[in-house]
Amino acid sequence: MPNIKPVSDLRNYNEVLRDISVGEPVFLTKNGRGRYAILDIEEYERTQAVLKLMSELSKGETAGKQDGWIDLKTVEKELSVTNG
């Protein structure tokens, strides 16, 4: 269940911070509408890493579609990887 609090609860920010844990951000509302999310730094860093990975995968997919795909044997040869 999402942890939702009004932004006015930041007056007692220790209670708000106590409710934050990895995977469970606190969502703050302003005038009854979602406005901010406070999350643990570990969760933030993981989210940023996932976004970067997804961006790089998207670039690779675009390049593959435009320039053609490379088969596994060619990749292994270029990376000097031996199988087995």
C-alpha positions in Angstrom: 0.0 0.0 0.0 1.5 3.4 -1.0 2.6 5.7 1.8 0.9 9.0 1.0 1.1 12.1 3.2 0.3 15.8 2.7 3.4 18.0 2.1 2.5 19.8 5.4 3.7 16.7 7.2 7.2 17.9 6.4 6.9 20.2 9.4 7.7 17.1 11.3 10.1 15.7 8.7 11.6 13.1 11.1 8.3 11.1 11.0 8.2 11.3 7.2 11.8 10.1 6.9 11.2 7.3 9.3 8.5 5.9 6.9 10.9 5.7 4.0 12.6 2.4 3.2 14.0 0.7 0.1 11.2 -0.1 -2.3 8.7 2.0 -0.3 8.9 5.7 -1.1 6.7 8.3 0.6 4.5 10.2 -1.8 3.7 13.8 -0.8 0.6 15.6 -1.9 0.0 19.3 -2.3 -3.6 20.6 -2.4 -4.8 16.9 -2.6 -2.7 16.0 -5.7 0.4 14.0 -6.0 3.4 16.3 -6.1 6.6 14.7 -4.7 8.2 11.4 -4.0 10.8 10.9 -1.3 12.8 7.7 -1.6 15.8 6.0 -0.1 19.1 6.9 -1.9 19.7 3.2 -2.7 16.3 3.0 -4.5 17.1 6.2 -6.3 20.5 4.9 -7.5 19.0 1.6 -8.6 16.3 3.4 -10.5 18.9 5.6 -12.3 20.9 2.6 -13.2 17.9 0.9 -14.7 17.0 4.0 -16.7 20.6 4.2 -18.0 20.6 0.5 -18.9 17.2 0.7 -20.7 18.5 3.8 -22.7 21.6 1.9 -23.8 19.6 -1.2 -24.8 17.3 1.1 -26.8 20.3 2.6 -28.6 21.6 -0.9 -29.4 18.2 -2.0 -30.7 18.0 1.1 -32.9 21.5 0.5 -34.2 20.7 -3.2 -34.9 17.6 -2.2 -36.9 19.5 0.5 -38.9 22.8 -1.2 -39.4 21.9 -4.9 -39.2 22.5 -7.4 -36.4 25.7 -9.3 -35.6 25.5 -13.0 -35.0 26.8 -14.6 -31.7 29.9 -16.1 -33.3 31.0 -12.7 -34.6 30.4 -11.1 -31.2 32.4 -13.8 -29.4 35.2 -13.4 -31.9 35.3 -9.6 -31.6 35.3 -9.9 -27.8 37.8 -12.8 -27.8 35.3 -15.0 -25.9 35.7 -18.8 -26.0 32.8 -21.0 -25.5 33.5 -23.9 -23.2 
